[in-house]
Amino acid sequence: MKVLVTGCAGQLGYDVTEELAARSIGFIATDKADFDLTNAEAVNGFIEASKPDAVIHCAAYTAVDKAEDDAASCYKVNIEGTQNLVNACKNLDVKFIYISTDYVFNGEKDEPYEVEDRPDPLTVYGMTKLEGENRVRRSIANHFIVRTAWVFGKNGNNFVKTMLRLGHERDTINVVCDQFGSPTYTKDLAKLVCDMLYSDKYGTYHATNEGYCSWAEFAYEIMQLSGLNSRISPIASSEYPTKAHRPKNSRLSKQKLIDNGFEPLPDWKNALARFLNDIEEE
């Protein structure tokens, strides 16, 4: 098997290539320098030359706030780029794995979101990722769409690294306490994504580490496990305005994963402890 991975310089793309290497699965790690997703000719040429058996599409425009002012760029990468990739792949017998997001929902539901719940994105980023899902569904039969949330990994910036930095700089850190979700270690998510390469149980899935918390609770656990003394001060979302709307409920039900025999990801506190140990050893 030969797997093409897009976005290999990102958090998940990096860990996917690490997991593929650990499993001795052949892969082609690609990023912006290899081909421009928004250039159909470049994408076609690369796919034609490499002829992958599977594609794990991690590349995306993920600057959520910036996208509100730069919708055209977000659209080009997340929609046109995805369409270019599926167009290049649809005439090949390719398994396609598309990484999506909790932002396809409006975050107003009281319970965890099920796969079948109606999407209602409230941001440019969420709208483009949802349309990317639709392009994959329409073009490639053998596909997995994996929605995730609150990701953190070794290769890139994320909430955990920000909290660790602030923990060394401030005595008190204000963190919102009325948004809830599941922190997700990209190393754990990468293992699930690679498991899907061996499955034909296609469709849309939700995948995050187990358990739920608020951002403030997440930050508190980071301080506790890292031995930092900064106090976490819980604040309302209204006290921390952002350009793009943040879902208050990013909790995703993983029932479909369980029903189809995939192993759920470990608890988020366990994942955080392993992540902190991993970056400490670097």
N, C-alpha and C positions, 0 to 999 in steps of 0.2 A: 504494500500500500504506500502511496505517495500523497502526502497531505500538504496543501497550500494554506499557509496561515497569513492573513493580512493583519496589519497593525502590530507587528512583532515588537515594536519599540514601546508599546503601551503596557499597562499593568497585566491585563489578562493575556494578551498576545505573547508576552514574554514568558509567562508561566505555562502557557499551552506548549510552546516550543520546548521548554524544560521537561515537561511531562512526556511529550512525544519522544524526546531523546532518551529519557529514562526507560521507556518501553521499547526502545530500538525500532521505532516507526520512522520511516523516511519522511522528511518534510522539507518544504521550501519556505523559509521565513522571509516575508516581504514587508516593506514599509514604503514611505513616500518616494525614497530614492530609487526604488526598483521599478515602479510604474505609477502613473497618476490615475487614481480610480475614476476621476471625472473625465478622462480621455478615453473614449470608447475604443479607438484604434490601438492605443497602448495596452489597454486591458486585453483586447482580443489577441494581440500579438504575444503577450506574455502567457496567456492561458494556452494558446495554440502550441507554443514552444515547450511549455512545461507539462502539459497533459496530466493534471493531477487526478487522482481517484476520489479525493474529497477536498472540500474547502471549508476552513473555519474562518468566518468573516468577523474579525474582532475590530477592524479599523472603523472609526467613526468620528464625526465632529461632536465632541462631548462638552464643549465650553457652554454650559447651559445659559448663563447670564449673557455672555457675548452674543449668543445666537439670537437673542431678542432684537439686537441692533444690526445683526449681520445674517439675516434669514437666508439670503441668496447663497452664501457660502455653505451654510448648514444644509440647505436643500441639495446643493450640488454634490456634496460628499455623501450624505446619508440616504438620499433618494436616487439621484442620477448615478452615483458611484455604485450603489448596490444593484441598480438595474443593469449597468454596464457589465458587472461581474456575473450576474445570473444569465444575461444574454450570451456571454462568452462560454458559459458552462452548460447551458440547457441542451445543447446538441451532443454533449458528452454524457457518459453514464456516471455522473458525479453526485456524491452525497454532499449536501450543503448544510452547514451549521451557521446560523445567523444569531448574533448576540444582540438582545434587545434590553428593555429597561422598564422599571416600574412607572416611569413618566408617561407611559401610554394610558395610564389611569388618572382620574382627577384627584384621587386621594381623599374623597369624602365618604367612602364606605366605612361602616363601623366595624366590619369583620375583615379578616384577611381576604385579599382578592383571589378568586378562582380563575383558572385559565379561560373559562368560558364567559367571564364577566365582560360587559360591553366596555370597550376602551373609550376614553373621553379625555384626550390630552389637552392640557391648558397652556402648554409652552410650545415654542417653535421646535425645540429639541424633541419633545415628546411626539409632536405631530410628524416630524420627519422620520423618526424611528418607527412609528406605527406604519407609515406609508412604505418604509423599507421592508417591514414584515409582509405587507400585502404584495409587494413586488416579488418577494421570494415565493410566497404561496402560489401566486399565479403562474410562475415560470418554471419551478423545479418541483417535481413530485417527491423526490427523496430528500426531504428537508427536515431539519429541526430548527425551531425558533426558541431560544432560551432567554427568558426575561430574568434579569437579576437586579440587585440594588445595593447601594452603600458599599461599594467594593474598595478593598485596600490590598496592596501588594508591594513587594520589594522594589519593583522597577517603575517608579513614578511618584508623583505627589498625591497625597490623600489625607483624609481627616486624621488618621492616626499619627502620621508624621507631623502634621500641623500641631496637634495637641502636644506631642513630645517637644516640639520646638517652643511652644508657648509655655509649657511646663517648666522650662529652664529660664524663661524670661519674665514671667508674671507670678504674682502671689495669688491672684484670682482670675479666673477665665469665665466669661459669660458664654453659656451654651444653651441653645433652644431646647425646651423640654416638652413641647407639644407636637412634635413630629416623631412618628414611630416607624420602625422598620427592623431589618435584620442585617447587621454588619456581615460582609461576605469576603472571605480571604480568597484572592484569585488563585492561590495554589490549590485550594480545595475545589473551586469551581472548574479549574483546568482538568482535574482528574475526572469529573463528571462529563465534561465536554468530550474528553478522549474516550470515555466509556461508550459514548453515543456513536462513535465510529464503528463499533461492532454490533450495533443494534439496527433493526428495521422498524422499530416502533416510532414512526415519524409523527411529527406534529409540534404543537406549541407546549412549552413547559415553563414552570417557574422554578428557579434554583437560587437559593440563598442559604447561608448557614442557618442552623436551627435556632429557635428562640427569637424573642423580640425585645426591643428596648427603645428608649428615646435617645436623641443625640446627647443629651446631658448625662444619662446613665452610661452611655458608651464612653464618654469622656471621663467620667468618674472611674470606670473600670481600667481605662488606660493609665490614669494616675496611680491607681492602686497597684497594678501589676508592674509598672515601671519604677515604682518607689519614689515618684515625684510628689512634692508637698503642695502643689498648687490647689487651691480650693475651686471647685466647680460651682458656679453660681447659675442656677436654672433661670432662664428668661423665656418669655413668650415670643413666638415668631414675629408678632407685631413690633417687638423691640429690636428686631434684626431684619429690617427690610432688604429684599433682594430684587434685582431686575426681573428675574424669572420666578414664577410661582413655584413654591416647594410643596409637594404632596404632604398633607398631614398624616395620611395613612399610606405607608409604603410596604405594609405587611403583605407578603405573597404566600398563598397556600401551596404547599408542595405535594398535595395529595396525588396529583397525576403522576409525579415521579414515582411515588410509592406504588401506585396501582399498576405501573408498567415495569416494576422490578428493578428500578434504579435505586442505588443506595443513597439515602439522604446525606447531605453534608453534615459535618459535626456541629456541635453547639458553638455559637459565636464566641463565647468566653474562652472555650478551648482553642478556637482558631486564633483569637487575639494573642493568647499566651504563646502559641507556637510562632506566630508572626514576630512578636517582640524578641523571642529567642533567636529566630532566624536572622533578623537584622543586627542583633547584638554580636552574632558570630562573624559578620562580614568584616 
